[in-house]
Amino acid sequence: MSQTQTICSLNDRFRQGDMNIQGKILITRGLNHLLAEQDREASELLKKVQDYTDFDEDNDPHGEHDFGAFLFLGEKCFWKIDYYSPDLQWESEDPSDAKNTMRVLTIMLAREY
């Protein structure tokens, strides 16, 4: 498996809820406000991200499955995975190394980007 394929697989597993992949999920203030305003649960939003499969050359040019765009409650939203050292102080030296990479999945309103 190539390094890109490994990163793609790790990202998909993390995004889909595999607890064996180190990471954190962040939902931005604007999106949290929308959830509260619409009396909706974050689990609905997470399900949209977990089920995302609309990868193409435009939104996934490197084949890592690290970004997606979708509609939620009438709003365009983005999700993005970034790679950090386990202590979250630095960028990961090798995102294909699951033991030495902390993935951070940020879910946001497109207008917050």
C-alpha positions as CSV (number, residue, x, y, z in Angstrom):
1,M,0.0,0.0,0.0
2,S,1.4,3.4,-0.9
3,Q,1.8,6.2,1.6
4,T,-1.2,8.1,0.1
5,Q,-3.4,5.0,0.3
6,T,-2.4,4.5,3.9
7,I,-3.3,8.1,4.8
8,C,-6.6,7.7,2.9
9,S,-7.4,4.6,4.8
10,L,-6.5,6.1,8.1
11,N,-8.6,9.2,7.4
12,D,-11.6,7.2,6.3
13,R,-11.4,4.9,9.4
14,F,-11.0,7.9,11.7
15,R,-13.8,9.9,10.1
16,Q,-16.1,6.8,10.3
17,G,-15.5,6.4,14.0
18,D,-12.7,3.9,14.4
19,M,-11.5,4.5,18.0
20,N,-8.2,2.9,17.3
21,I,-7.1,6.0,15.3
22,Q,-5.9,8.9,17.5
23,G,-7.8,12.1,16.9
24,K,-10.1,14.8,18.0
25,I,-13.3,16.2,16.4
26,L,-14.0,19.9,16.6
27,I,-17.3,21.6,15.6
28,T,-17.0,25.3,15.1
29,R,-18.9,27.9,17.1
30,G,-21.1,28.8,14.1
31,L,-22.1,25.3,13.5
32,N,-22.7,24.6,17.2
33,H,-25.0,27.7,17.2
34,L,-26.9,26.3,14.1
35,L,-27.4,23.0,15.9
36,A,-28.7,24.7,19.0
37,E,-30.9,27.1,17.0
38,Q,-32.5,24.2,15.1
39,D,-32.7,22.0,18.2
40,R,-30.6,19.3,16.4
41,E,-28.0,16.9,17.8
42,A,-24.3,16.8,16.8
43,S,-24.8,13.1,16.0
44,E,-26.8,14.1,12.9
45,L,-23.9,16.2,11.7
46,L,-21.3,13.5,12.5
47,K,-23.4,11.0,10.5
48,K,-23.2,13.2,7.4
49,V,-19.4,13.4,7.8
50,Q,-19.1,9.6,8.4
51,D,-21.2,8.8,5.4
52,Y,-19.5,11.2,3.0
53,T,-18.3,9.5,-0.2
54,D,-18.4,12.4,-2.8
55,F,-14.6,12.6,-3.4
56,D,-13.4,13.8,-6.7
57,E,-10.4,15.4,-8.4
58,D,-11.5,18.9,-7.3
59,N,-12.1,18.3,-3.6
60,D,-9.5,15.5,-3.1
61,P,-6.6,16.2,-5.5
62,H,-4.1,14.3,-3.4
63,G,-6.3,11.2,-2.8
64,E,-6.1,11.5,1.0
65,H,-9.9,11.9,1.8
66,D,-9.0,14.8,4.1
67,F,-11.8,17.3,3.0
68,G,-15.4,17.3,2.1
69,A,-18.3,19.7,1.5
70,F,-22.0,19.0,2.1
71,L,-25.3,20.6,2.9
72,F,-26.7,20.4,6.4
73,L,-29.8,22.2,7.6
74,G,-29.7,24.3,4.4
75,E,-26.2,25.5,5.0
76,K,-23.0,24.6,3.1
77,C,-20.6,22.9,5.4
78,F,-17.0,21.7,5.2
79,W,-15.0,19.1,7.1
80,K,-11.2,19.0,7.1
81,I,-8.7,16.6,8.6
82,D,-5.3,18.0,9.7
83,Y,-2.3,16.1,11.0
84,Y,-0.4,16.9,14.1
85,S,2.2,15.4,16.4
86,P,0.6,13.4,19.3
87,D,1.0,16.4,21.7
88,L,-0.7,18.7,19.1
89,Q,2.3,21.1,19.2
90,W,3.6,20.5,15.6
91,E,2.5,19.3,12.2
92,S,2.9,15.5,11.9
93,E,6.1,14.4,10.2
94,D,4.4,11.5,8.6
95,P,0.5,11.3,8.5
96,S,0.8,7.6,7.4
97,D,2.2,6.8,10.8
98,A,-0.9,6.3,13.0
99,K,1.1,6.0,16.2
100,N,2.8,9.3,15.8
101,T,0.0,11.3,14.3
102,M,-3.0,13.0,16.0
103,R,-5.8,13.7,13.5
104,V,-8.0,16.7,14.0
105,L,-11.3,16.7,12.2
106,T,-12.8,20.2,12.0
107,I,-16.4,20.5,10.9
108,M,-17.5,24.1,10.0
109,L,-19.9,26.3,8.1
110,A,-18.4,27.2,4.7
111,R,-18.7,30.8,5.6
112,E,-16.4,30.2,8.7
113,Y,-13.6,28.9,6.5
